[in-house]
Every structure is written in C-alpha cells, then in structure tokens.
C-alpha cells in the first residue's frame, strides 16, 4: 500500500507547543503531506495540568516556526474531548491512525480513543518515543500494558524501547524499528562563531565550546559531564561548557557541584527554554555536542546537533543505528563514566563539521525511512 495515497490521522502536539515531541510530530505531518498523503492532524487543546509540567510555559510562539494545519481538540483531563476526537477521526475515515506515546498521563485518553476506533474498524499505530516515563512510578507498568494492548502495531526508534515492549507483550511480532530522524529546520544564524561566543558571554572566542542542550533532568547525565569537564581542565585542556535549557531538576545541586569542582569560570548556563529562532546561535557557537545520558534510549537534541553538522559524543544507551553508521563524527562512550566521556570529548574536539551535502542526505533518508515504516502494512 506504500505507493498509493493514504488518508492518515495523526494525533499529537504540534506548533505552537514546544519540545521535542512537538517538533517531531510537526515534521512528520509535513513529510507525510509532502509525500502526497491526505493528513488529518489532531492536537491538544490543553496538554498538562500545571502541577505536571515544571516549565514556565508549554508553548513557543517565536517567529519562523514551521506549522501544520491542525484541529486542537484533545484535552487528556477532559473525557468530553476524547469523544470529540474519536468523532473527528471517524468522520475523516482514515486508512491509519498514528498516536505518539511517551508518557502514561495520556493513558486513559488514548485507551478510550483506541477502543472506540476499533468499533469503527480503524487501525491504530502507536509511535513509541518512550515506553515508560523517565521517572517511572509503580502504576506506570499497569497503565502502559492496559493502554498499549489496544494498538494494532508499533513503531519504535530505539532498540531499548523494542525490548521494553517485548517484555510487556512477549508474543507480539508487529513492531517496526527505525532510528529517530535528524532535524534540520531551525533558522540559521547570520553571526560568525566568534560573534556568537561573544554574544553568549564567553571571555575568549578561541577556546573550544562543548554544548549540553535541552531540559536538564537527572537521566541526561549533566553531573557526569561536569566531572568530565573537570578532568579535561585538570589535564591542561582549555575548554568552555555551554549549558542551554530549562532546569527540571534542582539547579542548586548542579551549582554546588560546579563550585566544588571550581568550574565557574569555564561554564555558561542559560536556564531557560531556548525558542526555535535562537537554537542555531547555541549550536553554531559550539565545537562539539555531548549527550552524556545515564538513562533513556534516544535524544532529540542529539539529532538536532547532527542537523547542524556538529561532532557528537553520546553514551551507548542512546546510540542507535544511525549514530553507529557515522563514526566520522559520532563517538560512543560508556554511560556514567566521566573519564571515558572526557576521552571521547578530547578525541572529537579535533573533528570538522559534517559536510552539508551529507547532512542533507542523512536528513532526507532518515525521514523517508520513518514514513516508509508508517505507510507499509
């Protein structure tokens, strides 16, 4: 059925919502539409209650963000909206329905939607970002099993997520694995690297800059990166560390570690959400991107870094097939190993940016692989 035009309903956050899942869903909708398919996008009227979302806002209205036409119908806390969503999908009469999954908070709403879709004879594909939340609680396993058993098939973007699904549904065969595509859609900066570093407050524009980007949460391993930075400085390597993203952990714990290690003069922290129109400034100012994750299985920020052509250092738990096929710019190191991380950074600091033509090719192929997996029966 891949060669024919399809009608596809896609549920999930899109612009103006912020964060990696919104970026992903927006890009996926555009890719499917550009491939000639009829796409219905149903997004959230409201995502989370305030107590569940640590950030200042869940929306980004910065200029230049890519947009898709969407119906903002679904509120996970409002069962009335679940029925509206099902009726809108059934009226569209799609060949396939795609639902992203990354947090159990959506469990009751998605359980209801998938159960009702079956009554209309409609198939539901769950696109797994995270099988379980990063901070898993006792009831999460029950919610995951109860909700996801209603899916007709799954798409996962990391081997680790496939293993988690098979632990829940050991006899289930219809799981497609395709790596998370790379991102290449942010507004480019017109400033030189030196100008950007000056703008970001670095005293020297010649010292190499390491970038840590995205929400700061414990499983992302910033504390290990701070230790690795200290190791490199103690070895006489002059470097800066640029930390850009909202702290969803207690920032004081990291400040205390920075103070104890004597790193204050070597670190710049931008403790805020970085809107799309500023993203390029941080990536273009850096020489290398580091994803020192101690948990998790994938990283959207990592795929952003590749879109900017940066050499990257990643821990083995988030190194997917795409990363492993790019040894010229991707260095894989063990998780929770500050010395190994420091050695990986030192090795990749001397590597040049990835060629623009190669970036474009990887970008296109990675999205084509994902859309093919979605469309293929």
N, C-alpha and C positions, 0 to 999 in steps of 0.2 A: 504493500500500500504506500510505500515511501515516495514513489514517483508522482502520485496523484495529489491534487489539492485536498486538504483536510480542513474540517471545522474543529477547532481546538478551544476549549475553555481553560484559562489559566488563572488560578487563584493565588493571591499573594500580595505583599506590599510592593508598591512601585512609587516612582517620584510622585509627590514630594517627600515621601518617607525617606529616612536616611538609613545608612548602614549597609553592610554587605549584601543582605538578602534582598533589599530593595533594588540595589544596583543590579544584582543578578537577575531578578525577575523582570526588570525593565529591559535589560539587554536580551533576555530570552524571548520576550514578546516581540521585540523588534526583529530579531533574527528569524523567528518563525513567520512573521508577517512579510519580511523581505523575501523569504523563500516561496511566497505565493499562497500562503495558507490564510484562511479566514479565522482570525483570532479574537476571542472574547476575553477581556481581562476584567476580573472582578477583584477589587482590592478592599482594604479595610476602611470602614468609616471611622473606626477607632481601634487602635491596636491593644495597648496595655492600660491597666489602671496605673495611676501614678506610683503606687507602692511597689509595683513590679519593675518599674523602669528607672534605673538610677540616674540616667542622663537628664540634662536640662530640658531637652525637647526631643521628640522623635521625628521631627520634620526639618527639611533643609530646602529653603526657598532661594538658594543662591542662583544667580543668573547663569544661563547656559546649560543647565542640567537637561539631559535627554529625557523626553517624556513619551508616554504612550497613552492612547485613549483608554480610559478605564471607567468602570462603574464602581463607585465607592459605597458598597452595600453592607459589608460584613463587620459586625462587632462581636467578638468572641464572648463577651459578657451578656449579650442580648439575644436570647433564643428566637425572638421575632425576626431578627435579621438573618438567622440561619434559614428559615423558611423562604424569605425573600430571595436569598442566594440560590437555593435549590430551584425555585420557580424561574428565575432568570436563566439559569443554565438549561433547564429542560425546554424553555421556550427557544433557546438558541439551537438546541438539538445537536450537540457536538459529536464528533466521532470519538473524541477522547477528552478526558478532564485531567488536568495536571494540578496537583496540590503540593507545595513545598512543605517540608517538615523539619523543624529544628528545635521546637520547644513544646513541652507537654501541656502548656497553658491552652494551646489550641485543641486539645484532645476532645472535649465534649462537642465543640462545634464541628470539627472535622469528622467525628464519629457519626453525628447526625447527618451531615451532608452526604457522606459516602453511603450510608444506609439508605437514604432516600433516593440517591442517584441509581442504586441497584433496582429500586422499584420501577424506575423509568427505563431500565435496560441500558444504562450508561456506564461506561468503564472509567475507573479512576486509577491514575498512576500517581504514586507518591514519589516525589523527588526529594531524596534524603540529603539534608545538609548536616544534621546531627541526629542520630537515632535517639540519644538521650541528651538532656541539657548538660552543660559542662559542670554545673554544680548539682549532681544527681541526688534526689531525695528518695525515701523509701517507697513512696507511692508511684514514682515515675515509671518503674518497670510495668506495673499493672496497667497504667494509662496507655503506655506505648503498645502493649500487646492487645489490649481491648480495642484501641483505635485502628491500628495498622492492619489488623486481620481483615478489615473490610476492603483493603486495597486489592486491585486486580494484578498489579505488578509494581515493581520498584526500580528506580534509578538511583544509584549511589555514586559518589565521586571520590571515594577513598576505600581502599581495601579493608581498613579497620571498621568502616561502617557496614560493609558487607558481612564481616564476621559477626558483628553485633546482631544484625538481622537474622543470620543463620542460627545464632544462639537462641533467638526467640522463636523462630519458625524453621526448625532444622530440616524439614522436608520440602521447604519452598524452593522452587527452581527458577522462578521468573524474576531474577534480579540482574539488572544490567549495570556494569561498572564502566564508567567513563570519567576521566580526570576533569576536575574543575577547570573551565577555560580561563584564559588570561584576559585582563581588562585593558582596553586601550581607547578610552573615550574622554579623558579628562582634558580640560582647557590647558593648552601649553603655556608655559611662562616665557615671556619675552626677555627676561633678565638673564645675564650670564651667571655661571655658577658662583663666581666671586661676588657678584652683586647680591645674589640670593643669600649667601652666607653672611654678608654684611647686614642685610635686612633682618636676618634671623638673630642677629646679635653676637655672632662669633668674632672674637678679637682678631684672629688670623684667618685669612681666606685661603691659605695654602695648606692648612692642616687637614688631613683626611677626616671625613664625616661619616659616622655609622648611623643608620636610621632605624629606629624602632617606631612603628606606626600602627595606630588603631586603639580601640578601647583597651585600657590597662586592666587586665584580670589575671588572677594568680596563675592560671594554667598556661598563660602566654610566656612565662619564664623571664620576665624583666629582671628579677632578682639575680638570676644566673648570668644574664648579660652584664649587669653591674659588676659582678665578680670577674667576669672575663675582661671587662674594660680595665679593671684594676690590675689584672695580670699583665695586660699589654703595656700599660703605663709603667709598671714596675720593671718591665723589660726594656724600657727606654723608648718605646714607640709612642710618638706624639699623635694623639687622636682626639676627636670630639665625638660625643654621643648625643644625638638629637632624638628626643622622645616626644612624639606628637600624637595626642589622643586623650580623650576623657578618661580620668581615673575612676574605674568602677570598684577598685579596691581602696583600702585606706592609704592615701598618699603619704601620710606621716611615716608609715613603715618603710617606704622606699626612701624618703628624705633622711630617715635615721641611718639607713644603710649607706647612702651617699656620703653622709657626714662621717660615719665610722671609717669608710674607705678613703676619705679625703679626695672625693671626685668632683666637688662643687665647681671648680674652675674648668672642668672638662665636659660639663653637661649643660644642655639647654632643654628645658621642659616647657612644652605647650600643652597645658592641661585643659583642653577644650576639644570639642568636636571640630574637625577640620572640614569645612564645606567644600563641595566639589571644585569651586573656582579657585581654591587655594591649594589643592592637593599637589599639583605639579611643582609648586615652589619648594615643598619639602623633599620630594623625590629628586628633583633636578639639583638640589643643593647637596645631595648625598653622593658618596662614592660607592656605598655598599648598603644593602638592606639585610637585616638579620631577623629571623623568626625563630627564637630560642624556645619554642613551645615545649612545656613539660607534659602537657596533656593535649587532648583534641586530636583530630585526624586531618584537618585541612585548614587553609588560611586564605581568605580573600585578599588580604593585604599583600601576601606573597605574590599572588597573580597580578596585582597592581604593579608591584615592583618589576616583574618581568615585562609588563607592558611598557615600562619606562626604560627597559634595557639594562637595569642595574644588575651587577653581580649579586648573588644572594648566598647567605649561609642559613641552612634550615636544619632542624633536628629530624631524625629519621622517622619519627612517628607521623610527620605531616608531609613526608617526601613521597609524592605519588609518581605514577609512570611518566608524566610529562616532565617533572623535575629530574628524574633519573636519566632522561634522554638528553639533558642539557648540561653535561659535566663541564663544558667550557665556561659556564657562568654560575652553575649551581654546586655548592659544596654542602654535602650532607654530613652531619656530625651527630654523636650520641646525645640524647636528651639528658638534662640535669648534670652536665659535665662542663664546668666552667673552663677548665684547661683545654679540652677538646674544642670548645666554642672559640676560645681565644686563638688557637692554632688555625682554625678554619677561617676566621676573620683575617688573620695575617696573610694567609695564602690567597684569599680572594681580593684583598685590597689592591693588589697589583694588576688585576684583570681589567680589560677595557669593557666599555659598554657593549651590549649585544647589538649587532648590525640591525638597522631599521627595517631592512627588507626581510630579515629573518624573523624579527618581531611580528611583522605584518603577516607573514606566512603562518607562524605558530598561532597567532590570534585567530585567523580565519579557520584554520584546520581544527583548532580546539573547539570552536563553537559549532562547526559543521559536524564534528563527531557527536556532540551533545544532541543537537537537533535530530540527527540521524537515529540516535538511540531512542529518542522520544517518539519519532514517527514510525519506526519499524515495529511491526507486530511481533 
